[in-house]
């Protein structure tokens, strides 16, 4: 695999969630993260309230991330696809409110 100039930033909550997953799922998500680091544009562009974010599908799970400054890829959320977008929206709203104060 080619070396990447991108660095991954993963919040503690996501790390804790990943630790509790089955080893096979963890391996698949880890491979998904490798793909994202190698090609940050591999994820689907999200729109409307989630504008600026991307989604990468890993089986039944989704990885929501953004390409930040200085070649940093910020993982926003990882979780089952059936609810990952609602969870991400909640996190983004929380982040916006924090910035407004």
C-alpha distances in whole Angstrom, upper triangle without the diagonal:
4,7,9,13,14,15,16,20,21,25,27,28,25,24,27,27,23,25,27,25,25,22,21,21,19,16,16,17,14,11,13,13,9,9,12,11,8,11,15,17,15,18,22,24,27,31,34,34,30,30,27,25,22,22,19,20,19,22,25,23,22,20,22,21,22,20,23,23,22,18,19,18,21,21,24,25,23,26,27,27,31,32,29,30,33,32,30,33,35,32,32,36,36,34,36,40,38,38,41,43
4,6,10,12,14,16,19,21,25,27,29,26,25,28,28,25,27,30,28,28,25,24,24,22,19,19,19,16,14,15,14,10,11,12,10,7,10,13,16,15,18,22,24,27,30,33,34,30,29,26,24,22,22,20,21,21,24,27,25,24,21,23,21,21,19,21,21,19,16,17,17,20,21,24,25,24,27,29,29,33,33,30,31,34,33,30,33,35,32,32,36,36,34,36,39,38,37,40,42
4,7,9,11,13,17,19,23,25,27,24,23,27,27,24,25,29,27,28,25,24,24,22,19,20,19,16,15,15,14,10,11,12,9,7,11,13,16,16,19,22,24,27,30,33,33,29,28,25,23,22,22,20,22,22,25,28,25,24,21,22,20,20,17,19,19,16,13,14,15,18,19,23,24,24,27,29,29,33,33,29,30,33,32,29,32,34,31,30,34,34,32,34,37,35,34,38,40
4,5,8,10,14,17,20,23,25,22,21,25,25,23,24,28,26,27,25,24,23,21,19,19,18,15,14,14,12,9,10,10,6,5,8,10,13,14,16,20,21,23,27,30,29,26,25,21,20,18,19,18,20,20,24,26,24,22,19,19,16,16,13,15,15,13,9,11,11,15,16,20,21,21,25,27,27,31,30,27,27,31,29,26,29,31,28,27,31,31,28,30,33,32,31,34,36
4,7,10,13,16,20,23,25,22,22,26,26,24,26,29,28,29,27,27,26,23,22,22,20,17,17,17,14,12,13,12,8,8,10,11,14,15,17,21,21,24,26,29,29,25,24,20,20,19,20,19,22,23,26,28,26,23,20,20,17,15,12,13,12,9,7,9,10,14,16,20,22,22,26,29,28,32,31,27,28,31,29,26,28,30,27,26,30,30,27,28,32,30,29,32,34
4,7,10,13,16,19,21,19,19,22,23,21,23,26,25,27,25,25,23,21,20,20,17,15,15,14,11,10,11,9,6,8,9,8,12,14,15,18,18,21,23,26,25,22,21,17,16,15,17,16,20,20,24,26,22,20,16,16,13,12,9,10,10,8,5,6,7,10,12,16,18,19,22,25,25,29,28,24,24,27,25,22,25,26,23,22,26,26,23,25,28,27,25,29,31
4,7,10,13,16,18,16,16,19,20,18,20,23,23,25,23,24,22,19,19,19,16,14,15,14,11,11,13,10,7,10,12,11,14,16,16,19,20,21,24,26,25,22,21,18,16,16,17,17,20,20,24,25,22,19,16,15,12,12,10,10,10,9,6,5,6,9,11,14,16,17,21,24,24,28,27,23,24,26,24,21,24,25,22,21,25,24,21,24,27,25,24,28,29
4,6,10,13,15,12,12,16,16,15,17,20,20,22,21,21,19,16,16,17,13,12,13,12,8,10,12,9,7,11,12,11,14,15,15,18,18,19,22,25,23,20,20,17,15,14,15,15,17,17,21,22,18,16,13,13,10,10,10,10,12,11,9,6,5,6,7,11,13,14,17,21,21,24,23,19,21,23,20,18,21,22,18,19,22,22,19,22,24,23,22,26,27
4,7,10,12,10,10,14,15,14,16,19,19,22,21,22,20,17,18,18,15,13,16,14,11,13,15,12,11,14,15,13,16,17,16,19,19,19,22,24,22,19,19,16,14,15,16,16,18,19,22,22,19,16,13,12,10,10,10,10,12,12,10,7,6,5,6,9,11,13,17,20,21,24,22,18,19,21,18,16,19,19,16,16,20,18,16,19,21,19,19,23,24
4,7,8,7,7,10,11,11,13,15,16,19,18,20,17,14,16,16,13,12,15,14,11,13,15,13,12,16,17,15,18,18,17,19,19,19,22,23,21,18,19,17,15,15,15,15,17,17,20,20,16,14,11,11,9,11,12,12,15,16,14,10,9,6,5,7,9,10,13,17,18,21,19,16,17,19,16,14,17,17,14,15,18,17,15,19,21,19,20,23,24
4,5,5,6,9,10,11,13,15,16,20,20,21,19,16,18,19,15,15,18,17,14,17,19,16,16,20,21,18,21,21,19,21,21,20,22,23,21,18,20,18,16,16,16,17,19,19,22,21,17,16,13,12,11,13,15,14,17,18,17,13,11,8,7,7,8,10,13,17,19,21,19,15,17,18,14,13,16,15,12,13,16,14,13,17,18,16,17,21,21
4,5,5,6,9,10,11,13,15,18,19,21,18,16,18,19,16,16,19,18,16,19,21,19,19,22,24,21,24,24,22,24,24,23,26,26,24,21,23,22,19,20,19,20,21,20,23,22,18,17,15,15,15,16,18,18,20,21,20,16,15,12,10,11,11,12,14,18,20,22,20,17,19,19,16,15,18,17,14,16,18,16,15,19,20,18,20,23,23
4,5,5,6,9,10,11,13,17,18,20,17,15,18,19,15,16,19,18,16,20,22,20,20,24,24,22,24,24,21,23,23,22,24,25,22,19,22,21,18,19,18,19,20,19,21,19,16,15,14,14,14,17,19,19,22,23,22,18,16,13,11,10,9,10,11,15,17,19,16,14,16,16,12,13,16,14,11,14,17,14,14,18,19,17,20,23,23
4,5,5,6,9,10,11,15,15,17,14,12,15,15,12,12,16,14,13,16,18,16,17,20,21,19,21,20,18,20,21,20,22,23,21,18,21,19,16,16,15,15,16,15,18,16,13,12,10,11,12,15,17,18,21,22,20,16,14,11,8,8,6,7,9,13,15,17,15,12,15,15,12,12,15,15,12,15,17,16,16,19,21,19,21,24,25
4,5,5,6,9,10,14,14,16,14,11,14,15,12,11,15,15,13,16,18,17,17,20,22,20,23,22,20,22,23,23,26,27,25,22,24,22,19,19,18,17,18,16,19,18,15,15,12,14,14,17,19,19,22,22,20,17,15,13,10,11,10,9,12,15,18,20,18,16,18,19,16,15,19,18,16,18,21,19,19,22,24,22,24,27,27
4,5,5,7,9,13,14,16,14,12,15,16,14,14,18,18,16,19,21,20,20,24,25,23,26,25,23,25,26,25,28,29,26,23,26,25,22,21,20,20,20,18,20,19,16,16,15,16,17,20,22,22,25,26,24,21,18,16,13,13,11,11,12,15,18,20,18,16,19,19,16,16,20,18,16,19,21,19,20,23,24,22,25,28,28
4,5,6,7,11,12,14,12,10,14,14,12,13,16,16,15,18,20,19,20,23,24,22,24,23,21,23,24,23,25,26,24,21,24,23,20,20,18,17,17,15,17,15,12,13,12,14,16,19,22,22,25,26,25,21,18,16,13,12,10,8,8,11,15,16,14,13,16,17,13,14,18,17,15,18,20,19,19,23,24,23,25,28,28
4,5,5,9,9,11,9,6,10,11,9,10,13,13,12,15,17,17,18,21,22,21,23,21,19,22,23,23,26,27,25,22,25,24,20,19,17,16,15,13,15,14,11,12,11,14,15,19,21,22,25,25,23,20,17,15,12,13,10,8,9,12,15,17,16,14,17,19,15,16,20,19,17,20,23,22,22,25,26,25,27,30,31
4,6,8,9,12,10,8,11,13,11,12,15,16,15,17,20,20,20,23,25,24,26,25,23,25,27,27,30,31,29,26,28,27,24,23,21,19,19,16,18,17,15,16,15,17,19,22,24,25,27,28,25,22,20,18,15,16,14,12,12,15,18,20,19,17,21,22,19,19,23,22,20,23,26,24,24,28,29,27,29,32,33
4,7,9,12,10,9,12,14,13,14,17,17,17,20,22,22,23,26,27,26,28,26,24,26,28,27,30,31,29,26,29,28,25,24,21,20,19,17,17,16,14,16,16,18,20,24,26,27,30,31,28,25,23,21,17,18,15,12,12,14,17,19,18,17,20,21,18,19,23,22,20,24,26,24,25,28,29,28,31,33,34
4,6,8,6,6,10,11,10,12,14,15,15,18,20,20,21,24,25,24,26,24,22,24,26,26,29,30,28,26,28,28,24,22,20,18,16,14,14,13,11,14,14,17,19,23,25,27,30,30,28,25,22,20,17,17,14,11,10,11,15,17,16,16,19,20,18,19,23,22,21,24,26,25,26,29,30,30,32,35,35
4,6,5,6,9,10,11,12,14,15,17,19,20,21,23,25,26,26,27,25,23,25,28,28,31,33,31,28,31,30,26,24,21,19,17,14,14,13,13,15,16,20,22,25,28,29,32,33,30,27,24,23,20,21,17,14,13,13,17,18,19,18,22,23,21,22,26,25,24,27,30,29,29,33,34,33,35,38,39
4,5,5,6,9,10,10,12,14,15,16,18,20,21,23,24,24,27,24,23,26,28,29,32,34,33,30,32,31,27,25,22,19,18,14,14,15,14,16,17,20,22,25,27,29,32,32,29,26,23,23,20,21,19,15,15,16,19,21,21,20,24,25,23,24,28,28,26,29,31,31,31,34,36,35,36,39,40
4,5,5,6,9,10,11,12,14,15,17,19,20,21,23,23,25,22,21,24,27,27,31,33,32,29,31,30,26,24,20,17,15,12,11,12,12,15,16,20,21,25,27,29,32,32,29,26,23,23,20,22,19,15,15,15,17,20,21,20,23,25,23,24,27,28,27,29,32,31,31,35,36,36,37,40,41
4,5,5,6,8,10,10,12,14,15,17,18,20,21,21,23,20,19,21,23,24,27,29,28,25,27,26,23,20,17,14,12,9,9,9,9,11,12,16,18,22,24,26,29,30,27,24,21,20,17,18,15,11,11,11,13,16,17,16,19,21,19,20,24,24,23,25,28,28,28,31,33,32,34,37,38
4,5,5,6,9,10,10,12,14,15,16,18,20,20,22,19,18,21,24,24,27,30,28,25,27,26,22,20,17,15,14,10,11,12,10,12,12,16,17,20,22,24,27,27,24,22,19,18,15,17,14,11,11,13,15,18,18,16,20,22,20,20,23,24,22,24,27,27,27,30,32,31,32,35,36
4,5,5,6,9,10,11,13,14,15,17,18,19,21,18,18,21,24,25,29,31,30,27,28,27,23,21,18,15,14,10,12,13,12,14,13,17,18,21,22,25,27,27,24,22,19,19,17,19,17,13,14,15,17,20,21,19,22,24,22,22,26,27,25,27,30,30,29,32,34,33,35,38,39
4,5,5,6,9,10,11,12,14,15,16,17,19,16,15,18,21,22,26,28,28,24,26,24,21,18,15,12,10,7,8,10,9,11,11,15,16,20,21,24,27,27,23,21,18,18,16,18,15,12,12,13,14,18,19,17,20,22,21,20,24,25,24,25,29,29,28,31,33,33,34,37,38
4,5,5,6,9,10,10,12,14,15,15,17,14,13,16,19,19,23,26,25,21,23,21,18,15,13,10,9,6,9,10,8,9,8,12,13,16,18,20,23,24,20,18,15,15,12,14,12,9,10,11,13,16,17,14,17,20,18,17,21,22,20,22,25,25,24,27,30,29,30,33,34
4,5,5,6,9,10,11,12,14,15,17,15,15,18,20,21,25,28,27,23,24,22,19,17,15,12,12,10,12,14,12,12,10,14,14,17,18,20,22,22,19,17,14,15,12,15,14,11,13,15,16,20,20,17,20,23,20,19,23,24,22,23,27,27,25,28,31,30,31,34,35
4,5,5,6,9,10,11,12,13,15,13,13,17,20,21,25,28,28,24,25,23,19,17,15,11,11,9,12,14,12,12,11,15,15,17,18,21,23,23,19,18,15,16,14,17,16,13,15,16,17,21,21,19,21,24,22,21,25,26,24,25,29,29,28,30,33,32,33,36,38
4,5,5,6,9,10,10,11,13,10,10,13,16,17,21,24,24,20,21,19,16,13,11,7,8,6,10,12,10,9,8,11,12,14,15,18,21,21,18,16,13,14,12,14,13,11,13,14,14,18,19,16,18,21,19,18,21,23,21,22,26,26,25,27,30,30,30,33,35
4,5,5,6,9,10,9,12,11,11,14,16,18,21,24,23,20,20,18,15,12,11,9,10,10,13,15,12,11,8,10,10,12,13,15,18,18,15,13,10,11,9,12,12,11,13,16,16,20,20,16,18,21,19,17,21,22,20,21,24,24,23,25,28,27,28,31,33
4,5,5,6,9,10,12,11,12,16,18,20,24,27,26,23,23,20,18,15,14,11,13,12,15,18,15,14,12,14,13,15,14,17,19,18,14,14,11,13,12,16,16,14,17,19,19,23,23,20,22,25,23,21,24,26,24,24,28,28,26,29,31,30,30,34,35
4,5,5,6,8,10,7,9,13,16,18,22,25,25,21,21,19,16,13,12,9,11,11,14,17,15,13,11,13,12,14,14,17,19,19,15,14,12,14,13,16,16,15,17,19,18,22,23,19,21,24,23,21,24,26,24,24,28,28,26,29,32,31,31,34,36
4,5,5,5,7,6,7,11,13,15,19,22,22,18,18,15,13,10,10,8,11,11,15,17,14,12,9,10,9,10,10,13,16,16,12,11,8,11,10,13,14,13,16,18,17,21,21,17,18,22,20,18,21,23,21,20,24,25,23,25,28,28,27,30,32
4,6,6,9,9,11,14,16,18,21,24,24,20,20,17,15,13,13,12,14,14,18,20,17,15,12,13,11,11,10,12,14,13,10,9,7,10,11,14,16,15,18,21,20,24,24,20,21,24,23,20,23,25,22,22,26,26,24,26,29,28,27,31,33
4,6,9,9,11,15,17,20,23,26,26,23,22,19,17,15,15,13,15,16,19,22,19,17,15,16,14,14,12,15,16,15,11,12,11,14,14,18,19,18,21,23,22,26,26,23,24,27,26,23,26,28,26,25,29,29,27,29,32,31,30,34,36
4,5,6,9,12,13,17,20,23,24,20,19,16,15,12,13,11,14,15,18,21,19,16,14,14,12,12,11,14,16,15,11,12,11,14,14,17,18,18,21,22,21,25,25,22,22,25,24,22,24,27,24,23,27,28,26,27,31,30,29,32,35
4,6,7,10,11,14,17,20,20,17,16,13,11,9,10,10,13,15,18,20,18,15,12,12,9,9,7,10,13,13,10,10,8,11,11,14,16,16,19,21,19,23,23,19,19,22,22,18,21,23,21,20,24,25,22,24,27,27,26,29,31
4,6,8,8,12,15,18,19,16,14,12,11,8,10,10,13,15,18,20,18,15,13,12,11,10,9,12,15,15,12,13,11,13,14,16,17,17,20,21,19,22,23,19,19,22,22,19,21,24,22,20,24,25,23,24,28,28,27,29,32
4,7,9,12,16,19,20,17,16,14,12,9,9,7,10,12,15,17,16,13,11,12,11,12,11,15,18,18,15,15,12,14,14,16,16,16,18,19,17,20,21,18,18,22,21,19,21,24,22,21,25,26,25,26,29,29,29,31,34
4,6,9,13,16,17,13,13,12,9,5,5,4,8,11,14,15,13,10,9,9,9,10,11,14,17,19,16,15,12,13,12,13,14,13,15,16,14,17,18,14,14,18,18,15,17,20,19,18,22,23,22,23,26,27,26,29,31
4,6,10,13,15,12,11,11,9,5,5,6,9,12,15,15,14,11,10,9,10,11,12,16,19,21,18,18,15,15,14,14,15,15,16,16,13,16,17,14,13,16,17,15,16,19,19,17,21,23,22,22,26,27,26,28,31
4,7,10,12,9,8,7,6,5,7,9,12,15,18,18,16,13,12,10,10,10,11,14,17,20,18,17,14,15,14,14,15,16,17,18,15,17,17,15,13,16,17,14,15,18,18,16,18,21,20,20,23,24,23,25,28
4,7,8,6,5,7,6,5,7,10,13,16,18,18,16,12,12,9,10,10,13,15,18,21,20,18,15,15,14,13,14,15,16,17,14,15,15,12,10,13,14,11,11,15,15,13,15,18,17,17,20,22,21,23,26
4,6,5,4,7,8,9,11,14,16,20,22,21,19,16,15,12,13,13,15,17,20,23,22,21,18,17,17,15,16,18,19,19,16,17,16,15,11,13,15,12,11,15,16,13,15,18,17,16,20,22,21,22,25
4,5,5,9,10,12,14,17,19,23,24,23,21,18,18,15,15,15,17,19,21,25,24,23,20,19,19,16,17,20,20,21,18,18,17,15,12,13,15,13,10,14,15,12,13,16,16,14,17,20,19,19,23
4,6,9,9,12,14,17,19,22,24,22,20,17,17,13,14,14,17,17,20,24,23,22,19,17,17,14,15,18,18,19,17,17,15,14,10,11,12,10,7,10,11,8,9,12,12,11,14,16,16,16,20
4,6,6,8,10,14,16,19,21,20,17,14,13,10,10,10,13,15,18,21,20,18,16,14,13,11,12,15,16,17,15,16,14,12,8,10,11,8,7,10,10,8,10,13,12,12,15,17,16,18,21
4,5,8,11,15,17,21,23,22,20,16,15,11,11,10,12,13,16,20,19,18,15,14,15,13,15,17,19,20,18,19,17,15,12,14,15,11,10,14,13,10,12,15,14,13,16,18,17,18,22
4,7,10,14,17,20,23,23,20,16,14,11,9,7,8,10,13,16,15,14,12,11,12,11,14,17,19,21,18,20,19,16,13,16,16,12,12,15,14,11,13,16,14,13,17,18,16,18,22
4,7,10,13,16,19,19,16,12,10,7,6,5,8,10,13,16,15,13,10,10,10,9,11,13,15,17,15,17,16,13,11,13,13,10,11,14,12,10,13,15,14,14,18,18,18,20,23
4,7,10,13,16,16,14,10,8,6,5,6,8,12,15,17,15,14,10,10,10,10,11,12,14,15,13,16,15,12,11,14,14,11,13,16,14,13,16,18,17,18,21,22,21,23,26
4,7,10,12,13,10,6,6,5,6,9,11,15,18,20,18,16,12,12,10,10,10,10,11,12,10,13,13,10,9,13,13,10,13,16,15,14,17,19,18,20,23,23,23,26,28
4,7,10,11,9,6,5,7,8,11,13,16,20,21,18,16,13,13,11,12,11,10,11,12,10,14,14,11,12,15,15,13,16,19,17,17,21,22,21,23,26,26,26,29,31
4,6,7,6,5,6,9,11,14,17,20,23,25,21,20,16,16,13,14,12,10,10,10,8,12,13,11,12,16,16,14,17,20,19,19,23,24,24,25,28,29,29,32,34
4,6,5,6,7,11,13,16,18,22,25,26,23,21,17,17,14,15,13,10,10,9,9,13,14,12,14,17,17,16,19,21,21,21,25,26,25,27,30,30,31,34,36
4,5,8,10,14,17,20,22,25,29,30,26,25,21,21,17,18,15,12,11,9,9,12,14,13,15,18,18,18,21,23,22,24,27,28,28,30,32,33,34,36,38
4,7,10,13,17,20,23,26,29,31,28,25,22,21,17,17,14,11,8,6,6,8,11,10,13,15,15,16,19,20,20,22,24,25,26,28,30,31,32,34,36
4,7,10,13,17,20,22,26,27,24,22,18,17,14,13,10,7,5,4,5,8,10,8,11,14,13,13,16,18,17,19,22,22,23,25,27,28,29,31,33
4,6,10,13,16,19,23,24,21,19,15,14,11,11,8,6,6,6,5,9,9,7,9,12,11,11,14,16,15,16,19,20,20,22,25,25,26,28,30
4,6,10,13,15,19,20,18,15,12,10,7,8,6,5,7,9,9,12,12,8,10,13,12,10,13,15,14,15,18,19,18,20,23,23,24,26,28
4,7,11,13,17,19,17,14,10,9,6,5,5,6,9,11,10,13,12,8,8,11,10,7,11,13,11,11,15,16,15,17,20,20,20,23,25
4,7,9,13,15,13,10,7,5,4,5,7,9,12,15,14,17,15,12,12,14,13,10,12,14,12,11,15,16,14,16,19,19,19,22,24
4,6,10,12,10,9,6,5,7,7,10,13,16,18,17,20,18,15,14,16,15,12,14,16,13,12,15,16,14,15,19,18,17,20,23
4,7,9,7,6,5,6,9,11,14,16,19,21,20,23,22,18,18,20,19,15,17,19,17,15,18,19,16,17,21,20,19,22,24
4,7,6,5,6,7,10,11,15,17,21,24,23,26,24,20,20,22,20,17,18,20,17,15,18,18,15,16,19,18,17,20,22
4,6,6,8,10,13,15,18,21,25,27,27,30,28,24,23,25,24,20,21,23,20,18,21,21,17,18,21,20,18,21,23
4,6,9,11,15,17,20,22,26,29,29,32,30,26,26,28,26,23,25,26,23,21,24,24,20,22,25,23,21,24,26
4,7,10,13,16,19,20,24,27,26,29,28,24,24,27,25,22,24,25,22,21,24,24,21,22,26,24,22,26,28
4,6,10,12,15,17,21,24,24,27,25,22,22,24,22,19,21,22,19,18,21,21,18,20,23,21,20,24,25
4,6,9,12,14,17,20,20,23,22,18,18,21,19,16,18,20,17,16,20,20,17,19,22,21,20,23,25
4,6,9,12,15,18,18,21,19,16,16,18,16,13,15,16,13,13,16,16,13,16,19,18,17,21,22
4,6,8,11,15,15,18,16,12,13,16,13,11,14,15,12,12,16,16,14,16,19,18,19,22,23
4,7,10,14,14,16,14,10,11,12,10,7,10,11,8,9,12,12,11,13,16,15,16,19,21
4,7,10,11,13,11,7,9,11,8,6,10,11,8,10,13,13,13,16,18,18,19,22,23
4,7,9,12,10,7,10,12,9,9,13,13,12,14,17,17,17,20,22,21,23,25,27
4,6,9,7,5,9,11,9,10,13,14,13,15,18,18,19,21,23,23,25,27,29
4,6,6,6,9,11,10,11,14,15,15,17,20,20,21,24,25,26,28,30,31
4,5,5,7,10,10,11,13,15,15,17,19,20,21,23,25,26,27,29,31
4,6,8,9,10,12,13,15,16,18,19,21,22,24,25,27,28,30,32
4,6,6,6,9,10,11,13,14,16,17,19,20,22,23,25,26,28
4,6,5,6,9,10,10,12,14,15,16,18,20,21,22,24,26
4,5,5,6,9,10,10,12,14,15,16,18,20,21,22,25
4,5,5,6,9,10,11,12,14,15,17,18,20,21,23
4,5,5,6,9,10,11,12,14,16,17,19,20,22
4,5,5,6,9,10,10,12,14,15,17,18,20
4,5,5,6,9,10,10,12,14,15,17,19
4,6,5,6,9,10,11,12,14,16,17
4,5,5,6,9,10,11,12,14,16
4,5,5,6,9,10,11,12,15
4,5,5,6,9,10,11,13
4,5,5,6,9,10,11
4,6,5,6,9,10
4,5,5,6,9
4,5,5,7
4,5,6
4,6
4
